[in-house]
């Protein structure tokens, strides 16, 4: 009989050294349901308030719409 323990493994958690800020931002966005490309773009743009994005998504806003709502002025969507 093989026992496969269930682990609550989260992709952004690590036991190693801290990750850089952009990687952390990308991971948080991916965990919240953002598409891979969108998460990468938003994570790299430090004008974007990631906490506000996550709050909108937590309240039921679709990730793509949250990104459009909080896009920095003058940026292409």
Secondary structure, 3 states (H helix, E strand, C coil): CCCCCCCCCCCCCCCCCCCCHHHHHHHHHHHCCCCHHHHHHHHHCCCCCHHHHHHHHHCCCCHHHHHHHCCCCCCCC
